[in-house]
Amino acid sequence: MTAEASRTRSLPDLAADGERPLDIALLTYKGNPFCGGQGVYVRHLSRELARLGHRVEVIGSQPYPVLDDADDFAGRLTLTELPSLDLYRQPDPFRTPKREEYRDWIDYLEVGTMWTGGFPEPLTFSLRARRLLRARRGAFDVVHDNQTLGYGLLGDVGAPLVTTIHHPITVDRQLELDAADTWQRRYSVRRWYAFTRMQKRVARRLPSVLTVSGTSRQEIVDHLGVRPDRIHVVHIGADTDLFRPDPSVPVVPGRIVTTSSADVPLKGLVFLVEALAKLRTEQPDAHLVVVGKRPTEGPVAQAIERYGLEGAVDFVKGITDAELVDLVRSAEVACVPSLYEGFSLPAAEAMATGTPLVATTGGAIPEVAGRDGETCLAVPPGDAGALAAALGRLLGDADLRARLGAAGRERVLRHFTWARAAEGTVARYREAIARTGHPRRTRGAAAPEATPSDTGVYSESRATC
């Protein structure tokens, strides 16, 4: 479906909240729904916004977002690809583009930043997005930025701006600096995360910030200096239609499942590997399945070799949603060993399947997982001994597993669903529109097209079907 067709397709007279449906631009500089939380957020939030009767145009860069089938929403959910140079793609990350790939000065900025050890995508995506949004002034009632926090989004972008900050990336930066064991590594980490200085400056100037937990809200105040009255908590959640119990899936004795980027210190996987080594001295059938890429070097790979766990730790990647859900269902225990999380979707998704959870108290995880002994077993972050003890307790007690699994599912249904997240987000959109006095466009009027000078900047919007 073309952009023209999607714009002329009529919207409902009223959205689910009884008010006028909105045209929403949802920006994401990284949209991969299978690696990291940003793509998951965009996929599920966009779907639920469309279900509420709004038109959502997701504008994203590589890896491009994967959205749900647009046919289900009468043309209200579309994707516009806003290509970068895709410098970190597999199998040739940190590549040097060919001369004919360069289109404008933003491309040269992107390559130059990469060559000097920085991460350019938040800045360069924001500059490309501003150009697109200004070329299509009047197309949207609200612009929703998913944690780009780039200079390009300051000033006039043609509609009120609402920004989601899942958690400050300065937290990741500090954890990686703490884990760096040489001055060269510390220098590399500082240079890579140089973009966080930009994000601090931008965040302080934003009129409306959404975040996913009370913990993240406080971190945004402390780390980024955003005024508390500008930050609003809208909890995200699990896809409870997909992540649900299924007794027909056989549970594998001793299986523990986790989702982790292997050598990102924040995820705490090395402590879970150490816990598994301790646990197997008493429960030799205990084994771990990690949803993520197998590391070939680094702390996790070294720990697996040191403890002789090559046959007890498996890594899986590139699996479908259905395969992921069945994997979680097949585990006796799910585990979130992170040192810090701004929310923890893996915790919510595991709980939604009825799989009992062991989780640390890092960051916002307790907000999701609930109280120790009621909806999960909670342990301090970075404590392999405590992890081993909690995992062993659950593996050895079927009644406790059943009780925690049922209570966890009920907690997610009450508090953490994408439908609730979309309803809360729309309320903040309407507040931003009312505050700025953004004029209402005539429903059904065609939005401005890009000028010829902009056609090399982005591809036409297309439906996801």
C-alpha positions as CSV (number, residue, x, y, z in Angstrom):
1,M,0.0,0.0,0.0
2,T,1.3,3.5,-0.9
3,A,1.5,6.4,1.4
4,E,-1.2,8.2,-0.6
5,A,-3.6,5.3,-0.3
6,S,-3.0,5.0,3.4
7,R,-3.7,8.6,4.0
8,T,-6.9,8.7,2.0
9,R,-8.2,5.6,3.8
10,S,-10.7,7.0,6.3
11,L,-10.2,6.6,10.1
12,P,-13.0,5.9,12.5
13,D,-15.0,8.9,13.6
14,L,-13.9,8.4,17.1
15,A,-11.0,6.5,18.7
16,A,-11.5,4.1,21.6
17,D,-11.3,7.0,24.2
18,G,-14.2,8.7,22.5
19,E,-12.1,11.5,21.0
20,R,-10.8,12.3,17.5
21,P,-8.3,9.7,16.2
22,L,-4.7,10.9,15.9
23,D,-2.1,10.7,13.2
24,I,1.1,9.6,14.9
25,A,4.7,9.6,13.7
26,L,6.6,7.0,15.8
27,L,10.4,7.3,15.4
28,T,12.9,4.6,16.1
29,Y,16.6,4.7,15.1
30,K,16.9,1.0,15.7
31,G,13.9,-1.2,15.1
32,N,15.0,-4.9,15.3
33,P,12.3,-6.6,17.4
34,F,14.5,-9.7,18.1
35,C,17.5,-7.9,19.7
36,G,16.9,-5.3,22.3
37,G,13.8,-3.7,23.8
38,Q,13.4,-0.7,21.4
39,G,12.1,-2.8,18.5
40,V,9.8,-4.8,20.8
41,Y,8.4,-1.5,22.2
42,V,7.7,-0.1,18.7
43,R,6.1,-3.2,17.4
44,H,3.7,-3.8,20.2
45,L,2.9,-0.1,21.0
46,S,2.2,0.7,17.3
47,R,-0.1,-2.3,17.0
48,E,-2.2,-1.3,20.1
49,L,-2.3,2.3,19.0
50,A,-3.8,1.2,15.7
51,R,-6.3,-1.0,17.5
52,L,-7.5,2.0,19.4
53,G,-8.4,3.6,16.1
54,H,-5.3,5.9,15.5
55,R,-3.1,6.0,12.4
56,V,0.5,5.2,13.2
57,E,3.3,5.7,10.8
58,V,6.5,4.1,12.1
59,I,9.6,5.8,10.8
60,G,12.7,3.8,11.3
61,S,16.3,3.0,10.3
62,Q,18.2,-0.3,10.0
63,P,17.6,-2.8,11.3
64,Y,14.1,-1.9,10.2
65,P,11.1,-2.4,12.5
66,V,8.9,-5.5,11.9
67,L,5.3,-4.5,12.5
68,D,2.2,-6.6,12.8
69,D,0.0,-7.2,9.7
70,A,-1.4,-3.9,8.5
71,D,-4.5,-5.7,7.0
72,D,-5.8,-6.1,10.5
73,F,-6.0,-2.3,11.0
74,A,-7.5,-1.1,7.7
75,G,-4.4,0.8,6.7
76,R,-3.8,2.5,10.0
77,L,-0.3,1.0,10.6
78,T,2.4,1.7,8.1
79,L,6.2,1.8,7.9
80,T,8.5,4.4,6.4
81,E,12.1,3.3,5.9
82,L,14.6,6.1,6.7
83,P,17.9,4.5,5.6
84,S,21.2,5.1,7.2
85,L,24.5,3.7,5.8
86,D,23.9,0.7,8.0
87,L,27.5,0.7,9.2
88,Y,27.0,-2.1,11.8
89,R,25.2,-4.7,9.8
90,Q,26.2,-8.3,9.8
91,P,28.4,-9.9,8.5
92,D,30.5,-6.7,7.9
93,P,30.1,-4.4,10.9
94,F,32.2,-1.2,11.0
95,R,32.3,-1.3,7.2
96,T,33.5,1.5,4.9
97,P,30.8,2.4,2.4
98,K,31.5,2.6,-1.3
99,R,31.7,6.1,-2.8
100,E,28.4,5.8,-4.6
101,E,26.6,5.1,-1.3
102,Y,27.2,8.6,0.0
103,R,24.1,10.9,-0.5
104,D,24.7,14.0,1.5
105,W,26.7,15.5,4.4
106,I,24.8,13.5,7.0
107,D,26.3,10.3,5.5
108,Y,29.8,11.8,5.8
109,L,29.1,12.7,9.4
110,E,28.0,9.2,10.1
111,V,31.1,7.6,8.7
112,G,33.5,10.1,10.3
113,T,32.0,9.5,13.7
114,M,32.3,5.7,13.3
115,W,36.0,6.0,12.1
116,T,36.8,7.9,15.3
117,G,35.3,5.3,17.5
118,G,31.9,7.0,18.2
119,F,28.4,5.8,17.7
120,P,26.7,8.1,15.2
121,E,23.2,6.7,14.8
122,P,21.2,8.8,17.4
123,L,22.5,12.0,15.9
124,T,22.3,11.1,12.2
125,F,18.9,9.5,12.5
126,S,17.5,12.6,14.2
127,L,18.9,14.9,11.4
128,R,17.3,12.7,8.7
129,A,14.0,12.5,10.7
130,R,13.8,16.3,11.1
131,R,14.2,16.7,7.3
132,L,11.5,14.2,6.6
133,L,9.1,15.7,9.2
134,R,9.6,19.2,8.0
135,A,9.0,18.1,4.4
136,R,5.7,16.6,5.5
137,R,4.6,19.4,7.8
138,G,0.9,18.9,8.6
139,A,0.9,15.1,8.2
140,F,0.9,14.4,11.9
141,D,-0.8,15.4,15.1
142,V,2.1,14.3,17.3
143,V,5.6,13.0,16.9
144,H,6.7,10.3,19.3
145,D,10.5,9.7,19.5
146,N,11.7,6.4,20.9
147,Q,14.9,7.4,22.7
148,T,16.8,8.9,19.9
149,L,17.4,12.1,21.8
150,G,19.3,13.7,19.0
151,Y,19.9,17.3,18.2
152,G,17.8,17.1,15.1
153,L,14.6,16.7,17.1
154,L,15.0,20.0,18.9
155,G,13.0,22.9,17.6
156,D,10.1,22.7,15.2
157,V,9.4,19.2,13.8
158,G,6.0,20.1,12.6
159,A,4.0,18.7,15.5
160,P,4.2,18.4,19.3
161,L,7.0,16.1,20.4
162,V,6.7,13.3,23.0
163,T,9.8,11.2,23.8
164,T,10.2,7.8,25.5
165,I,13.3,7.3,27.5
166,H,13.4,3.6,28.6
167,H,16.4,4.4,30.9
168,P,19.4,6.7,30.7
169,I,22.2,5.1,28.6
170,T,24.6,6.7,31.0
171,V,23.8,3.7,33.3
172,D,25.0,1.3,30.6
173,R,28.1,3.5,30.1
174,Q,29.0,3.4,33.8
175,L,28.6,-0.4,34.1
176,E,30.8,-1.0,31.0
177,L,33.4,1.4,32.5
178,D,33.3,-0.5,35.8
179,A,33.9,-3.8,33.9
180,A,36.8,-2.4,31.7
181,D,40.1,-3.8,32.9
182,T,42.5,-1.7,30.7
183,W,42.9,2.0,30.0
184,Q,42.5,1.2,26.3
185,R,39.1,-0.4,27.0
186,R,38.0,2.5,29.2
187,Y,39.0,5.0,26.5
188,S,37.0,3.0,23.9
189,V,33.9,2.9,26.1
190,R,34.1,6.6,26.7
191,R,34.4,7.3,23.0
192,W,31.6,5.0,22.0
193,Y,29.2,6.5,24.5
194,A,30.1,10.1,23.7
195,F,26.6,10.5,22.2
196,T,25.3,10.4,25.8
197,R,26.5,14.0,26.2
198,M,24.1,15.0,23.4
199,Q,21.3,13.0,24.9
200,K,21.7,14.8,28.2
201,R,21.5,18.2,26.6
202,V,18.5,17.2,24.5
203,A,16.6,15.5,27.3
204,R,16.7,18.7,29.5
205,R,14.9,20.6,26.7
206,L,12.1,18.1,26.1
207,P,8.6,19.2,27.2
208,S,7.1,15.7,27.6
209,V,9.0,12.5,28.5
210,L,7.5,9.1,28.9
211,T,9.3,6.3,30.8
212,V,8.5,2.8,31.7
213,S,9.0,2.6,35.4
214,G,9.4,4.7,38.6
215,T,13.0,3.6,38.8
216,S,13.7,4.9,35.3
217,R,11.9,8.1,36.2
218,Q,14.3,8.8,39.1
219,E,17.3,7.8,37.0
220,I,16.3,10.3,34.3
221,V,16.1,13.0,36.9
222,D,19.4,12.1,38.5
223,H,21.5,11.3,35.3
224,L,19.9,13.5,32.7
225,G,18.7,16.5,34.7
226,V,15.2,16.4,33.4
227,R,12.6,18.2,35.6
228,P,10.4,15.7,37.4
229,D,7.2,17.4,36.4
230,R,8.0,16.7,32.7
231,I,8.4,12.9,33.2
232,H,5.4,10.5,33.1
233,V,5.5,6.8,33.9
234,V,3.6,4.6,31.4
235,H,4.2,1.0,32.1
236,I,4.8,-1.3,29.2
237,G,4.0,-5.0,29.2
238,A,3.8,-8.4,27.7
239,D,1.8,-9.6,24.7
240,T,-0.5,-11.7,26.9
241,D,-2.3,-13.3,23.9
242,L,1.0,-14.7,22.8
243,F,2.8,-15.2,26.1
244,R,0.3,-17.4,27.9
245,P,0.3,-20.8,29.6
246,D,0.0,-23.9,27.5
247,P,0.0,-27.2,29.4
248,S,0.5,-29.2,26.2
249,V,4.1,-28.0,26.0
250,P,6.3,-30.5,27.9
251,V,8.5,-29.0,30.7
252,V,12.1,-30.1,30.5
253,P,13.5,-31.1,33.9
254,G,16.3,-28.8,35.1
255,R,15.8,-26.3,32.3
256,I,16.5,-22.6,33.1
257,V,15.9,-20.0,30.4
258,T,17.1,-16.4,30.2
259,T,17.3,-13.7,27.6
260,S,20.6,-11.9,27.4
261,S,23.2,-10.0,25.3
262,A,26.0,-12.2,26.4
263,D,28.9,-9.8,27.1
264,V,26.9,-6.7,28.0
265,P,27.8,-6.3,31.7
266,L,24.4,-4.8,32.5
267,K,22.7,-8.2,31.8
268,G,24.6,-10.1,34.4
269,L,24.9,-13.3,32.5
270,V,28.3,-14.2,33.8
271,F,26.8,-14.4,37.3
272,L,24.1,-16.8,36.1
273,V,26.8,-19.0,34.5
274,E,28.7,-19.0,37.8
275,A,25.4,-19.8,39.7
276,L,24.8,-22.7,37.3
277,A,28.2,-24.2,38.1
278,K,27.4,-24.1,41.8
279,L,23.9,-25.5,41.3
280,R,25.1,-28.5,39.2
281,T,27.1,-29.8,42.1
282,E,23.8,-30.6,43.8
283,Q,21.4,-30.8,40.8
284,P,23.4,-32.2,37.9
285,D,20.5,-32.1,35.4
286,A,20.3,-28.3,35.7
287,H,21.1,-26.6,32.4
288,L,20.7,-23.1,30.9
289,V,19.2,-22.0,27.6
290,V,20.2,-18.4,26.7
291,V,18.1,-16.5,24.1
292,G,21.0,-14.6,22.5
293,K,24.2,-14.9,20.6
294,R,26.9,-17.3,21.8
295,P,30.0,-15.4,22.8
296,T,33.4,-16.6,21.4
297,E,35.4,-14.6,23.9
298,G,35.0,-12.4,26.9
299,P,33.8,-13.1,30.5
300,V,30.9,-15.3,29.7
301,A,32.8,-17.6,27.3
302,Q,35.7,-17.8,29.8
303,A,33.3,-18.7,32.6
304,I,31.7,-21.5,30.6
305,E,35.1,-22.9,29.8
306,R,36.5,-22.5,33.3
307,Y,33.6,-24.4,34.9
308,G,33.3,-27.0,32.2
309,L,29.8,-26.0,31.2
310,E,30.1,-26.4,27.4
311,G,27.3,-29.1,27.4
312,A,25.1,-27.4,30.0
313,V,24.7,-23.9,28.4
314,D,23.0,-23.6,25.0
315,F,22.5,-20.3,23.0
316,V,19.6,-19.8,20.6
317,K,19.0,-16.9,18.3
318,G,16.9,-16.0,15.3
319,I,13.9,-17.9,16.6
320,T,10.3,-17.0,15.9
321,D,7.9,-15.6,18.4
322,A,6.1,-18.9,18.7
323,E,9.4,-20.8,19.2
324,L,10.4,-18.2,21.9
325,V,7.2,-18.7,23.8
326,D,7.4,-22.5,23.7
327,L,11.0,-22.3,24.9
328,V,10.0,-20.3,27.9
329,R,7.0,-22.6,28.6
330,S,9.4,-25.6,28.5
331,A,11.6,-24.2,31.3
332,E,11.1,-25.1,34.9
333,V,12.4,-21.7,35.8
334,A,13.0,-18.4,34.0
335,C,15.8,-16.1,35.2
336,V,16.6,-12.4,34.9
337,P,20.1,-12.0,36.3
338,S,20.6,-8.3,35.2
339,L,22.5,-5.8,37.3
340,Y,20.1,-3.1,36.1
341,E,16.9,-2.9,34.0
342,G,14.8,0.1,33.2
343,F,11.7,-2.3,33.0
344,S,12.5,-5.9,32.0
345,L,10.3,-7.2,29.3
346,P,11.8,-10.8,29.7
347,A,10.5,-10.8,33.2
348,A,7.0,-9.8,32.2
349,E,6.9,-12.2,29.3
350,A,8.1,-15.2,31.4
351,M,5.6,-14.4,34.1
352,A,2.8,-14.1,31.5
353,T,3.5,-17.7,30.4
354,G,3.1,-18.9,34.0
355,T,6.8,-19.9,34.2
356,P,8.1,-19.2,37.7
357,L,10.8,-16.5,37.9
358,V,14.0,-15.9,39.7
359,A,15.1,-12.2,39.3
360,T,17.5,-9.8,40.7
361,T,16.5,-6.5,42.4
362,G,18.5,-4.5,39.9
363,G,16.9,-1.2,38.7
364,A,13.1,-1.5,38.0
365,I,13.0,-5.3,38.0
366,P,11.1,-5.4,41.4
367,E,8.4,-3.1,39.9
368,V,7.7,-5.8,37.3
369,A,8.4,-9.0,39.2
370,G,6.8,-8.1,42.4
371,R,7.6,-9.2,46.0
372,D,10.0,-12.0,46.9
373,G,8.1,-15.2,47.7
374,E,4.8,-13.9,46.3
375,T,5.2,-13.6,42.5
376,C,8.9,-14.4,42.2
377,L,12.1,-15.2,44.1
378,A,14.2,-12.1,44.3
379,V,18.0,-12.0,44.8
380,P,20.6,-9.1,45.0
381,P,22.2,-8.3,41.6
382,G,25.7,-9.6,41.0
383,D,25.4,-12.4,43.6
384,A,26.0,-15.8,42.0
385,G,25.6,-17.6,45.3
386,A,22.1,-16.1,45.9
387,L,21.1,-16.9,42.3
388,A,22.2,-20.5,42.8
389,A,20.3,-20.9,46.0
390,A,17.1,-19.4,44.6
391,L,17.3,-21.5,41.4
392,G,17.9,-24.6,43.4
393,R,15.0,-23.9,45.7
394,L,12.6,-23.5,42.7
395,L,13.9,-26.5,40.8
396,G,13.4,-28.7,43.9
397,D,9.8,-27.5,44.8
398,A,7.0,-28.2,42.3
399,D,4.4,-26.6,44.5
400,L,6.3,-23.4,44.8
401,R,6.8,-23.3,41.1
402,A,3.1,-23.7,40.5
403,R,2.2,-21.0,43.0
404,L,4.7,-18.4,41.8
405,G,3.9,-19.1,38.2
406,A,0.1,-18.5,38.7
407,A,0.7,-15.4,40.8
408,G,3.1,-14.0,38.2
409,R,0.7,-14.4,35.4
410,E,-2.1,-12.7,37.4
411,R,0.3,-9.8,38.2
412,V,1.1,-9.2,34.5
413,L,-2.6,-9.3,33.5
414,R,-3.4,-6.7,36.1
415,H,-0.6,-4.3,35.5
416,F,1.5,-4.9,32.4
417,T,-0.2,-5.2,29.1
418,W,0.4,-3.4,25.8
419,A,-3.3,-2.3,25.7
420,R,-2.8,-0.4,28.9
421,A,0.4,1.0,27.7
422,A,-1.2,2.3,24.5
423,E,-4.1,3.9,26.4
424,G,-1.7,5.7,28.8
425,T,0.4,6.9,25.9
426,V,-2.5,8.3,24.0
427,A,-3.5,10.3,27.1
428,R,0.0,11.9,27.1
429,Y,-0.3,12.6,23.4
430,R,-3.5,14.5,24.0
431,E,-1.9,16.5,26.8
432,A,1.0,17.5,24.6
433,I,-1.3,18.6,21.8
434,A,-3.5,20.6,24.2
435,R,-0.5,22.2,25.8
436,T,1.0,23.4,22.6
437,G,-2.3,24.4,20.9
438,H,-1.3,22.4,17.8
439,P,-4.0,23.1,15.2
440,R,-6.2,20.2,14.2
441,R,-5.9,19.2,10.6
442,T,-9.1,18.5,8.6
443,R,-9.7,14.8,8.7
444,G,-9.3,13.2,5.4
445,A,-7.2,16.0,3.9
446,A,-4.1,14.8,2.1
447,A,-0.8,15.4,4.0
448,P,1.9,17.3,2.2
449,E,4.2,15.2,0.0
450,A,8.0,15.4,0.1
451,T,9.6,17.8,-2.3
452,P,11.8,16.4,-5.0
453,S,15.0,17.4,-3.1
454,D,13.9,15.0,-0.2
455,T,13.3,11.9,-2.2
456,G,16.8,10.6,-1.7
457,V,16.4,10.9,2.0
458,Y,13.7,8.4,2.7
459,S,11.6,5.8,0.9
460,E,7.8,6.0,0.6
461,S,5.7,4.7,3.4
462,R,4.6,1.1,2.9
463,A,2.2,-1.2,4.6
464,T,3.7,-4.1,6.5
465,C,1.5,-6.7,4.8
